[in-house]
Amino acid sequence: MRYFFEIAYKGTNYHGWQRQKNAISVQQVIEEKLTSLYSGKSIGITGCGRTDTGVHARKFFFHVDLDAIDKNKLMFQLNNMLPVDICILNIHLVNDSAHARFDADCRTYRYYIHTKKDPFVNSSSLYCNQSINIEDMNKSCAFFLGNQDFTSFSKLHTDVKTNFCVISSIQWKSLKQGRIVFEISANRFLRNMVRAIVGTMLEIGTGKIKPESVVDIINAKDRSLAGYSVSAHGLFLENVSYPYINSIN
């Protein structure tokens, strides 16, 4: 039977979601615990996507095929075995053909920035001591909407078939105590795409380039013309939605 596991993790101690040859990943830790729980029978899991080294996830999904389970018992056992920075939130029984990666119709990321020095948020938010014009950054957001080629915001030489993505919503918001957050939703994202967009927008917010410069950057399909990629520690995968599982949305 196929199950979707809904999880959360703090990415600080991991080299992303996906298994690595010479570095620890979230996927490896979970697979090892499941294998141990099932008496050494090797168990592989399939994630809803990748997150880079240091990126966090408030809601991430993977699928795995198991014999019928006692959901509450398995959640209790796994959460006791997993480290404190990985948590099983829920388990959903799905159709045998359901796929955690290919069936996701929307993914939402948030990037957090604080403009007042705060030692308690440094591991999950980027400190920026410059004045940031959120209004200008929001002006540029409109240029990102829709189905476009985002090569200018992608890591080079990746193994994807297309660099087209459909961005459905994008905005900056002010929070309390000098904190701001960037939120973006799309059907898919390229490697380093969100971090490159945030870096480019910070150049707009600090007056280095104009909001309308985004149009030329997108059209150029040239990574060197976009801004730098901000560090991973402020980035969260906030949500992944599926059209056929209402309880996940």
TIROGU-961849 format. One record per residue (C-alpha): residue number from 0; residue in one letter; x, y, z. Coordinates in pm, whole numbers, always signed. Example, Ala and Ser with C-alpha at 12.3 -4.5 7.8 and 13.67 -1.06 7.14 Angstrom:
! TIROGU-961849
<node><num>0</num><residu>a</residu><X>+1230</X><Y>-450</Y><Z>+780</Z></node>
<node><num>1</num><residu>s</residu><X>+1367</X><Y>-106</Y><Z>+714</Z></node>
END
This chain:
! TIROGU-961849
<node><num>0</num><residu>m</residu><X>+0</X><Y>+0</Y><Z>+0</Z></node>
<node><num>1</num><residu>r</residu><X>+126</X><Y>+349</Y><Z>-80</Z></node>
<node><num>2</num><residu>y</residu><X>+151</X><Y>+615</Y><Z>+189</Z></node>
<node><num>3</num><residu>f</residu><X>+234</X><Y>+985</Y><Z>+179</Z></node>
<node><num>4</num><residu>f</residu><X>+434</X><Y>+1093</Y><Z>+483</Z></node>
<node><num>5</num><residu>e</residu><X>+397</X><Y>+1459</Y><Z>+579</Z></node>
<node><num>6</num><residu>i</residu><X>+710</X><Y>+1579</Y><Z>+758</Z></node>
<node><num>7</num><residu>a</residu><X>+895</X><Y>+1888</Y><Z>+878</Z></node>
<node><num>8</num><residu>y</residu><X>+1267</X><Y>+1938</Y><Z>+926</Z></node>
<node><num>9</num><residu>k</residu><X>+1526</X><Y>+2197</Y><Z>+1013</Z></node>
<node><num>10</num><residu>g</residu><X>+1790</X><Y>+2173</Y><Z>+743</Z></node>
<node><num>11</num><residu>t</residu><X>+2086</X><Y>+2321</Y><Z>+929</Z></node>
<node><num>12</num><residu>n</residu><X>+2259</X><Y>+1987</Y><Z>+993</Z></node>
<node><num>13</num><residu>y</residu><X>+2184</X><Y>+1827</Y><Z>+655</Z></node>
<node><num>14</num><residu>h</residu><X>+2312</X><Y>+1845</Y><Z>+299</Z></node>
<node><num>15</num><residu>g</residu><X>+1961</X><Y>+1884</Y><Z>+165</Z></node>
<node><num>16</num><residu>w</residu><X>+1681</X><Y>+1633</Y><Z>+126</Z></node>
<node><num>17</num><residu>q</residu><X>+1828</X><Y>+1399</Y><Z>-133</Z></node>
<node><num>18</num><residu>r</residu><X>+2077</X><Y>+1122</Y><Z>-56</Z></node>
<node><num>19</num><residu>q</residu><X>+2442</X><Y>+1217</Y><Z>-107</Z></node>
<node><num>20</num><residu>k</residu><X>+2744</X><Y>+990</Y><Z>-153</Z></node>
<node><num>21</num><residu>n</residu><X>+2961</X><Y>+1155</Y><Z>+111</Z></node>
<node><num>22</num><residu>a</residu><X>+2728</X><Y>+1373</Y><Z>+320</Z></node>
<node><num>23</num><residu>i</residu><X>+2428</X><Y>+1322</Y><Z>+547</Z></node>
<node><num>24</num><residu>s</residu><X>+2082</X><Y>+1406</Y><Z>+412</Z></node>
<node><num>25</num><residu>v</residu><X>+1727</X><Y>+1405</Y><Z>+548</Z></node>
<node><num>26</num><residu>q</residu><X>+1628</X><Y>+1125</Y><Z>+309</Z></node>
<node><num>27</num><residu>q</residu><X>+1912</X><Y>+903</Y><Z>+429</Z></node>
<node><num>28</num><residu>v</residu><X>+1823</X><Y>+950</Y><Z>+797</Z></node>
<node><num>29</num><residu>i</residu><X>+1457</X><Y>+861</Y><Z>+741</Z></node>
<node><num>30</num><residu>e</residu><X>+1536</X><Y>+562</Y><Z>+519</Z></node>
<node><num>31</num><residu>e</residu><X>+1778</X><Y>+425</Y><Z>+777</Z></node>
<node><num>32</num><residu>k</residu><X>+1521</X><Y>+456</Y><Z>+1058</Z></node>
<node><num>33</num><residu>l</residu><X>+1247</X><Y>+292</Y><Z>+848</Z></node>
<node><num>34</num><residu>t</residu><X>+1483</X><Y>+11</Y><Z>+750</Z></node>
<node><num>35</num><residu>s</residu><X>+1574</X><Y>-42</Y><Z>+1116</Z></node>
<node><num>36</num><residu>l</residu><X>+1208</X><Y>-41</Y><Z>+1214</Z></node>
<node><num>37</num><residu>y</residu><X>+1128</X><Y>-305</Y><Z>+952</Z></node>
<node><num>38</num><residu>s</residu><X>+1397</X><Y>-548</Y><Z>+1073</Z></node>
<node><num>39</num><residu>g</residu><X>+1664</X><Y>-451</Y><Z>+825</Z></node>
<node><num>40</num><residu>k</residu><X>+1451</X><Y>-475</Y><Z>+509</Z></node>
<node><num>41</num><residu>s</residu><X>+1585</X><Y>-199</Y><Z>+285</Z></node>
<node><num>42</num><residu>i</residu><X>+1321</X><Y>+72</Y><Z>+235</Z></node>
<node><num>43</num><residu>g</residu><X>+1352</X><Y>+349</Y><Z>-22</Z></node>
<node><num>44</num><residu>i</residu><X>+1140</X><Y>+664</Y><Z>-20</Z></node>
<node><num>45</num><residu>t</residu><X>+1057</X><Y>+922</Y><Z>-289</Z></node>
<node><num>46</num><residu>g</residu><X>+1043</X><Y>+1291</Y><Z>-194</Z></node>
<node><num>47</num><residu>c</residu><X>+824</X><Y>+1567</Y><Z>-336</Z></node>
<node><num>48</num><residu>g</residu><X>+1136</X><Y>+1745</Y><Z>-458</Z></node>
<node><num>49</num><residu>r</residu><X>+1479</X><Y>+1857</Y><Z>-346</Z></node>
<node><num>50</num><residu>t</residu><X>+1586</X><Y>+2111</Y><Z>-91</Z></node>
<node><num>51</num><residu>d</residu><X>+1943</X><Y>+2238</Y><Z>-89</Z></node>
<node><num>52</num><residu>t</residu><X>+2192</X><Y>+2217</Y><Z>+193</Z></node>
<node><num>53</num><residu>g</residu><X>+2068</X><Y>+2416</Y><Z>+493</Z></node>
<node><num>54</num><residu>v</residu><X>+1715</X><Y>+2477</Y><Z>+361</Z></node>
<node><num>55</num><residu>h</residu><X>+1428</X><Y>+2403</Y><Z>+601</Z></node>
<node><num>56</num><residu>a</residu><X>+1083</X><Y>+2253</Y><Z>+541</Z></node>
<node><num>57</num><residu>r</residu><X>+766</X><Y>+2315</Y><Z>+740</Z></node>
<node><num>58</num><residu>k</residu><X>+575</X><Y>+2077</Y><Z>+514</Z></node>
<node><num>59</num><residu>f</residu><X>+746</X><Y>+1819</Y><Z>+294</Z></node>
<node><num>60</num><residu>f</residu><X>+608</X><Y>+1492</Y><Z>+155</Z></node>
<node><num>61</num><residu>f</residu><X>+753</X><Y>+1160</Y><Z>+54</Z></node>
<node><num>62</num><residu>h</residu><X>+585</X><Y>+841</Y><Z>-58</Z></node>
<node><num>63</num><residu>v</residu><X>+671</X><Y>+484</Y><Z>+32</Z></node>
<node><num>64</num><residu>d</residu><X>+511</X><Y>+143</Y><Z>-23</Z></node>
<node><num>65</num><residu>l</residu><X>+449</X><Y>-56</Y><Z>+296</Z></node>
<node><num>66</num><residu>d</residu><X>+222</X><Y>-329</Y><Z>+424</Z></node>
<node><num>67</num><residu>a</residu><X>-88</X><Y>-199</Y><Z>+604</Z></node>
<node><num>68</num><residu>i</residu><X>+16</X><Y>+13</Y><Z>+901</Z></node>
<node><num>69</num><residu>d</residu><X>-115</X><Y>+142</Y><Z>+1230</Z></node>
<node><num>70</num><residu>k</residu><X>-67</X><Y>+510</Y><Z>+1151</Z></node>
<node><num>71</num><residu>n</residu><X>-47</X><Y>+641</Y><Z>+1507</Z></node>
<node><num>72</num><residu>k</residu><X>+186</X><Y>+363</Y><Z>+1619</Z></node>
<node><num>73</num><residu>l</residu><X>+423</X><Y>+414</Y><Z>+1326</Z></node>
<node><num>74</num><residu>m</residu><X>+430</X><Y>+792</Y><Z>+1376</Z></node>
<node><num>75</num><residu>f</residu><X>+509</X><Y>+744</Y><Z>+1745</Z></node>
<node><num>76</num><residu>q</residu><X>+787</X><Y>+493</Y><Z>+1675</Z></node>
<node><num>77</num><residu>l</residu><X>+949</X><Y>+697</Y><Z>+1399</Z></node>
<node><num>78</num><residu>n</residu><X>+938</X><Y>+1025</Y><Z>+1591</Z></node>
<node><num>79</num><residu>n</residu><X>+1108</X><Y>+854</Y><Z>+1885</Z></node>
<node><num>80</num><residu>m</residu><X>+1382</X><Y>+723</Y><Z>+1656</Z></node>
<node><num>81</num><residu>l</residu><X>+1440</X><Y>+1034</Y><Z>+1447</Z></node>
<node><num>82</num><residu>p</residu><X>+1661</X><Y>+1324</Y><Z>+1562</Z></node>
<node><num>83</num><residu>v</residu><X>+1493</X><Y>+1630</Y><Z>+1710</Z></node>
<node><num>84</num><residu>d</residu><X>+1527</X><Y>+1828</Y><Z>+1386</Z></node>
<node><num>85</num><residu>i</residu><X>+1309</X><Y>+1588</Y><Z>+1182</Z></node>
<node><num>86</num><residu>c</residu><X>+941</X><Y>+1532</Y><Z>+1264</Z></node>
<node><num>87</num><residu>i</residu><X>+666</X><Y>+1311</Y><Z>+1117</Z></node>
<node><num>88</num><residu>l</residu><X>+351</X><Y>+1526</Y><Z>+1111</Z></node>
<node><num>89</num><residu>n</residu><X>+102</X><Y>+1290</Y><Z>+946</Z></node>
<node><num>90</num><residu>i</residu><X>+67</X><Y>+984</Y><Z>+727</Z></node>
<node><num>91</num><residu>h</residu><X>-187</X><Y>+963</Y><Z>+441</Z></node>
<node><num>92</num><residu>l</residu><X>-303</X><Y>+649</Y><Z>+263</Z></node>
<node><num>93</num><residu>v</residu><X>-312</X><Y>+724</Y><Z>-112</Z></node>
<node><num>94</num><residu>n</residu><X>-378</X><Y>+552</Y><Z>-442</Z></node>
<node><num>95</num><residu>d</residu><X>-109</X><Y>+306</Y><Z>-552</Z></node>
<node><num>96</num><residu>s</residu><X>-21</X><Y>+528</Y><Z>-850</Z></node>
<node><num>97</num><residu>a</residu><X>+13</X><Y>+851</Y><Z>-648</Z></node>
<node><num>98</num><residu>h</residu><X>+356</X><Y>+1015</Y><Z>-673</Z></node>
<node><num>99</num><residu>a</residu><X>+488</X><Y>+1265</Y><Z>-420</Z></node>
<node><num>100</num><residu>r</residu><X>+701</X><Y>+1451</Y><Z>-673</Z></node>
<node><num>101</num><residu>f</residu><X>+513</X><Y>+1437</Y><Z>-1002</Z></node>
<node><num>102</num><residu>d</residu><X>+160</X><Y>+1483</Y><Z>-865</Z></node>
<node><num>103</num><residu>a</residu><X>+230</X><Y>+1800</Y><Z>-666</Z></node>
<node><num>104</num><residu>d</residu><X>+53</X><Y>+2090</Y><Z>-836</Z></node>
<node><num>105</num><residu>c</residu><X>+186</X><Y>+2378</Y><Z>-624</Z></node>
<node><num>106</num><residu>r</residu><X>+483</X><Y>+2446</Y><Z>-400</Z></node>
<node><num>107</num><residu>t</residu><X>+523</X><Y>+2748</Y><Z>-173</Z></node>
<node><num>108</num><residu>y</residu><X>+849</X><Y>+2883</Y><Z>-33</Z></node>
<node><num>109</num><residu>r</residu><X>+916</X><Y>+3162</Y><Z>+213</Z></node>
<node><num>110</num><residu>y</residu><X>+1241</X><Y>+3348</Y><Z>+274</Z></node>
<node><num>111</num><residu>y</residu><X>+1289</X><Y>+3536</Y><Z>+601</Z></node>
<node><num>112</num><residu>i</residu><X>+1500</X><Y>+3848</Y><Z>+656</Z></node>
<node><num>113</num><residu>h</residu><X>+1556</X><Y>+4052</Y><Z>+973</Z></node>
<node><num>114</num><residu>t</residu><X>+1678</X><Y>+4411</Y><Z>+966</Z></node>
<node><num>115</num><residu>k</residu><X>+1735</X><Y>+4445</Y><Z>+1340</Z></node>
<node><num>116</num><residu>k</residu><X>+2013</X><Y>+4241</Y><Z>+1495</Z></node>
<node><num>117</num><residu>d</residu><X>+1864</X><Y>+3941</Y><Z>+1673</Z></node>
<node><num>118</num><residu>p</residu><X>+2079</X><Y>+3645</Y><Z>+1786</Z></node>
<node><num>119</num><residu>f</residu><X>+1773</X><Y>+3421</Y><Z>+1829</Z></node>
<node><num>120</num><residu>v</residu><X>+1669</X><Y>+3412</Y><Z>+1462</Z></node>
<node><num>121</num><residu>n</residu><X>+2008</X><Y>+3394</Y><Z>+1291</Z></node>
<node><num>122</num><residu>s</residu><X>+1976</X><Y>+3023</Y><Z>+1207</Z></node>
<node><num>123</num><residu>s</residu><X>+1649</X><Y>+3074</Y><Z>+1020</Z></node>
<node><num>124</num><residu>s</residu><X>+1661</X><Y>+3431</Y><Z>+887</Z></node>
<node><num>125</num><residu>l</residu><X>+1906</X><Y>+3646</Y><Z>+690</Z></node>
<node><num>126</num><residu>y</residu><X>+2035</X><Y>+3952</Y><Z>+873</Z></node>
<node><num>127</num><residu>c</residu><X>+2044</X><Y>+4263</Y><Z>+652</Z></node>
<node><num>128</num><residu>n</residu><X>+2147</X><Y>+4591</Y><Z>+815</Z></node>
<node><num>129</num><residu>q</residu><X>+2065</X><Y>+4801</Y><Z>+508</Z></node>
<node><num>130</num><residu>s</residu><X>+1745</X><Y>+4995</Y><Z>+449</Z></node>
<node><num>131</num><residu>i</residu><X>+1512</X><Y>+4785</Y><Z>+231</Z></node>
<node><num>132</num><residu>n</residu><X>+1236</X><Y>+4936</Y><Z>+14</Z></node>
<node><num>133</num><residu>i</residu><X>+963</X><Y>+4670</Y><Z>+20</Z></node>
<node><num>134</num><residu>e</residu><X>+739</X><Y>+4877</Y><Z>-207</Z></node>
<node><num>135</num><residu>d</residu><X>+995</X><Y>+4867</Y><Z>-489</Z></node>
<node><num>136</num><residu>m</residu><X>+1047</X><Y>+4494</Y><Z>-443</Z></node>
<node><num>137</num><residu>n</residu><X>+673</X><Y>+4434</Y><Z>-464</Z></node>
<node><num>138</num><residu>k</residu><X>+660</X><Y>+4642</Y><Z>-784</Z></node>
<node><num>139</num><residu>s</residu><X>+901</X><Y>+4395</Y><Z>-940</Z></node>
<node><num>140</num><residu>c</residu><X>+693</X><Y>+4093</Y><Z>-835</Z></node>
<node><num>141</num><residu>a</residu><X>+441</X><Y>+4142</Y><Z>-1117</Z></node>
<node><num>142</num><residu>f</residu><X>+713</X><Y>+4075</Y><Z>-1375</Z></node>
<node><num>143</num><residu>f</residu><X>+770</X><Y>+3723</Y><Z>-1239</Z></node>
<node><num>144</num><residu>l</residu><X>+410</X><Y>+3601</Y><Z>-1268</Z></node>
<node><num>145</num><residu>g</residu><X>+299</X><Y>+3345</Y><Z>-1524</Z></node>
<node><num>146</num><residu>n</residu><X>+468</X><Y>+3078</Y><Z>-1735</Z></node>
<node><num>147</num><residu>q</residu><X>+821</X><Y>+3194</Y><Z>-1815</Z></node>
<node><num>148</num><residu>d</residu><X>+1173</X><Y>+3069</Y><Z>-1876</Z></node>
<node><num>149</num><residu>f</residu><X>+1368</X><Y>+3132</Y><Z>-1554</Z></node>
<node><num>150</num><residu>t</residu><X>+1713</X><Y>+3034</Y><Z>-1679</Z></node>
<node><num>151</num><residu>s</residu><X>+1851</X><Y>+3363</Y><Z>-1539</Z></node>
<node><num>152</num><residu>f</residu><X>+1761</X><Y>+3245</Y><Z>-1188</Z></node>
<node><num>153</num><residu>s</residu><X>+1874</X><Y>+2884</Y><Z>-1216</Z></node>
<node><num>154</num><residu>k</residu><X>+2192</X><Y>+2709</Y><Z>-1115</Z></node>
<node><num>155</num><residu>l</residu><X>+2389</X><Y>+2632</Y><Z>-1431</Z></node>
<node><num>156</num><residu>h</residu><X>+2424</X><Y>+2286</Y><Z>-1587</Z></node>
<node><num>157</num><residu>t</residu><X>+2134</X><Y>+2116</Y><Z>-1409</Z></node>
<node><num>158</num><residu>d</residu><X>+1969</X><Y>+1802</Y><Z>-1547</Z></node>
<node><num>159</num><residu>v</residu><X>+1616</X><Y>+1939</Y><Z>-1603</Z></node>
<node><num>160</num><residu>k</residu><X>+1437</X><Y>+1920</Y><Z>-1939</Z></node>
<node><num>161</num><residu>t</residu><X>+1297</X><Y>+2274</Y><Z>-1925</Z></node>
<node><num>162</num><residu>n</residu><X>+1354</X><Y>+2595</Y><Z>-1732</Z></node>
<node><num>163</num><residu>f</residu><X>+992</X><Y>+2707</Y><Z>-1768</Z></node>
<node><num>164</num><residu>c</residu><X>+796</X><Y>+2747</Y><Z>-1444</Z></node>
<node><num>165</num><residu>v</residu><X>+451</X><Y>+2888</Y><Z>-1370</Z></node>
<node><num>166</num><residu>i</residu><X>+463</X><Y>+3135</Y><Z>-1081</Z></node>
<node><num>167</num><residu>s</residu><X>+110</X><Y>+3185</Y><Z>-945</Z></node>
<node><num>168</num><residu>s</residu><X>+177</X><Y>+3424</Y><Z>-656</Z></node>
<node><num>169</num><residu>i</residu><X>+471</X><Y>+3626</Y><Z>-528</Z></node>
<node><num>170</num><residu>q</residu><X>+496</X><Y>+3902</Y><Z>-266</Z></node>
<node><num>171</num><residu>w</residu><X>+691</X><Y>+4061</Y><Z>+19</Z></node>
<node><num>172</num><residu>k</residu><X>+534</X><Y>+4128</Y><Z>+359</Z></node>
<node><num>173</num><residu>s</residu><X>+645</X><Y>+4322</Y><Z>+665</Z></node>
<node><num>174</num><residu>l</residu><X>+637</X><Y>+4133</Y><Z>+994</Z></node>
<node><num>175</num><residu>k</residu><X>+691</X><Y>+4251</Y><Z>+1350</Z></node>
<node><num>176</num><residu>q</residu><X>+1023</X><Y>+4355</Y><Z>+1505</Z></node>
<node><num>177</num><residu>g</residu><X>+1200</X><Y>+4448</Y><Z>+1183</Z></node>
<node><num>178</num><residu>r</residu><X>+1137</X><Y>+4118</Y><Z>+1006</Z></node>
<node><num>179</num><residu>i</residu><X>+1021</X><Y>+4076</Y><Z>+647</Z></node>
<node><num>180</num><residu>v</residu><X>+923</X><Y>+3768</Y><Z>+449</Z></node>
<node><num>181</num><residu>f</residu><X>+919</X><Y>+3681</Y><Z>+82</Z></node>
<node><num>182</num><residu>e</residu><X>+658</X><Y>+3428</Y><Z>-34</Z></node>
<node><num>183</num><residu>i</residu><X>+642</X><Y>+3260</Y><Z>-374</Z></node>
<node><num>184</num><residu>s</residu><X>+422</X><Y>+2981</Y><Z>-513</Z></node>
<node><num>185</num><residu>a</residu><X>+473</X><Y>+2792</Y><Z>-840</Z></node>
<node><num>186</num><residu>n</residu><X>+412</X><Y>+2457</Y><Z>-1004</Z></node>
<node><num>187</num><residu>r</residu><X>+788</X><Y>+2385</Y><Z>-989</Z></node>
<node><num>188</num><residu>f</residu><X>+1118</X><Y>+2551</Y><Z>-905</Z></node>
<node><num>189</num><residu>l</residu><X>+1467</X><Y>+2531</Y><Z>-1053</Z></node>
<node><num>190</num><residu>r</residu><X>+1782</X><Y>+2472</Y><Z>-850</Z></node>
<node><num>191</num><residu>n</residu><X>+1865</X><Y>+2786</Y><Z>-647</Z></node>
<node><num>192</num><residu>m</residu><X>+1577</X><Y>+2972</Y><Z>-815</Z></node>
<node><num>193</num><residu>v</residu><X>+1416</X><Y>+3119</Y><Z>-504</Z></node>
<node><num>194</num><residu>r</residu><X>+1747</X><Y>+3225</Y><Z>-353</Z></node>
<node><num>195</num><residu>a</residu><X>+1852</X><Y>+3392</Y><Z>-680</Z></node>
<node><num>196</num><residu>i</residu><X>+1520</X><Y>+3577</Y><Z>-704</Z></node>
<node><num>197</num><residu>v</residu><X>+1554</X><Y>+3700</Y><Z>-345</Z></node>
<node><num>198</num><residu>g</residu><X>+1911</X><Y>+3816</Y><Z>-409</Z></node>
<node><num>199</num><residu>t</residu><X>+1800</X><Y>+4005</Y><Z>-719</Z></node>
<node><num>200</num><residu>m</residu><X>+1510</X><Y>+4164</Y><Z>-534</Z></node>
<node><num>201</num><residu>l</residu><X>+1738</X><Y>+4277</Y><Z>-252</Z></node>
<node><num>202</num><residu>e</residu><X>+1939</X><Y>+4465</Y><Z>-514</Z></node>
<node><num>203</num><residu>i</residu><X>+1611</X><Y>+4636</Y><Z>-607</Z></node>
<node><num>204</num><residu>g</residu><X>+1519</X><Y>+4698</Y><Z>-244</Z></node>
<node><num>205</num><residu>t</residu><X>+1856</X><Y>+4857</Y><Z>-169</Z></node>
<node><num>206</num><residu>g</residu><X>+1839</X><Y>+5081</Y><Z>-478</Z></node>
<node><num>207</num><residu>k</residu><X>+2108</X><Y>+4912</Y><Z>-689</Z></node>
<node><num>208</num><residu>i</residu><X>+1874</X><Y>+4835</Y><Z>-980</Z></node>
<node><num>209</num><residu>k</residu><X>+1523</X><Y>+4941</Y><Z>-1085</Z></node>
<node><num>210</num><residu>p</residu><X>+1215</X><Y>+4719</Y><Z>-1037</Z></node>
<node><num>211</num><residu>e</residu><X>+1156</X><Y>+4704</Y><Z>-1413</Z></node>
<node><num>212</num><residu>s</residu><X>+1508</X><Y>+4565</Y><Z>-1467</Z></node>
<node><num>213</num><residu>v</residu><X>+1360</X><Y>+4224</Y><Z>-1390</Z></node>
<node><num>214</num><residu>v</residu><X>+1204</X><Y>+4212</Y><Z>-1739</Z></node>
<node><num>215</num><residu>d</residu><X>+1542</X><Y>+4236</Y><Z>-1913</Z></node>
<node><num>216</num><residu>i</residu><X>+1700</X><Y>+3989</Y><Z>-1670</Z></node>
<node><num>217</num><residu>i</residu><X>+1431</X><Y>+3726</Y><Z>-1735</Z></node>
<node><num>218</num><residu>n</residu><X>+1439</X><Y>+3777</Y><Z>-2112</Z></node>
<node><num>219</num><residu>a</residu><X>+1819</X><Y>+3750</Y><Z>-2128</Z></node>
<node><num>220</num><residu>k</residu><X>+1820</X><Y>+3391</Y><Z>-1995</Z></node>
<node><num>221</num><residu>d</residu><X>+2163</X><Y>+3464</Y><Z>-1849</Z></node>
<node><num>222</num><residu>r</residu><X>+2241</X><Y>+3377</Y><Z>-1485</Z></node>
<node><num>223</num><residu>s</residu><X>+2522</X><Y>+3633</Y><Z>-1468</Z></node>
<node><num>224</num><residu>l</residu><X>+2274</X><Y>+3920</Y><Z>-1509</Z></node>
<node><num>225</num><residu>a</residu><X>+2062</X><Y>+3830</Y><Z>-1204</Z></node>
<node><num>226</num><residu>g</residu><X>+2158</X><Y>+3897</Y><Z>-843</Z></node>
<node><num>227</num><residu>y</residu><X>+2354</X><Y>+3676</Y><Z>-608</Z></node>
<node><num>228</num><residu>s</residu><X>+2196</X><Y>+3373</Y><Z>-441</Z></node>
<node><num>229</num><residu>v</residu><X>+2120</X><Y>+3452</Y><Z>-78</Z></node>
<node><num>230</num><residu>s</residu><X>+2226</X><Y>+3199</Y><Z>+185</Z></node>
<node><num>231</num><residu>a</residu><X>+2010</X><Y>+2891</Y><Z>+238</Z></node>
<node><num>232</num><residu>h</residu><X>+1937</X><Y>+2928</Y><Z>+610</Z></node>
<node><num>233</num><residu>g</residu><X>+1651</X><Y>+3179</Y><Z>+562</Z></node>
<node><num>234</num><residu>l</residu><X>+1460</X><Y>+2959</Y><Z>+316</Z></node>
<node><num>235</num><residu>f</residu><X>+1163</X><Y>+2739</Y><Z>+408</Z></node>
<node><num>236</num><residu>l</residu><X>+953</X><Y>+2507</Y><Z>+197</Z></node>
<node><num>237</num><residu>e</residu><X>+619</X><Y>+2606</Y><Z>+347</Z></node>
<node><num>238</num><residu>n</residu><X>+366</X><Y>+2390</Y><Z>+163</Z></node>
<node><num>239</num><residu>v</residu><X>+318</X><Y>+2133</Y><Z>-111</Z></node>
<node><num>240</num><residu>s</residu><X>-35</X><Y>+2069</Y><Z>-240</Z></node>
<node><num>241</num><residu>y</residu><X>-192</X><Y>+1782</Y><Z>-427</Z></node>
<node><num>242</num><residu>p</residu><X>-524</X><Y>+1798</Y><Z>-619</Z></node>
<node><num>243</num><residu>y</residu><X>-660</X><Y>+1469</Y><Z>-490</Z></node>
<node><num>244</num><residu>i</residu><X>-583</X><Y>+1485</Y><Z>-117</Z></node>
<node><num>245</num><residu>n</residu><X>-785</X><Y>+1757</Y><Z>+55</Z></node>
<node><num>246</num><residu>s</residu><X>-636</X><Y>+1683</Y><Z>+394</Z></node>
<node><num>247</num><residu>i</residu><X>-290</X><Y>+1771</Y><Z>+270</Z></node>
<node><num>248</num><residu>n</residu><X>-381</X><Y>+2117</Y><Z>+138</Z></node>
END
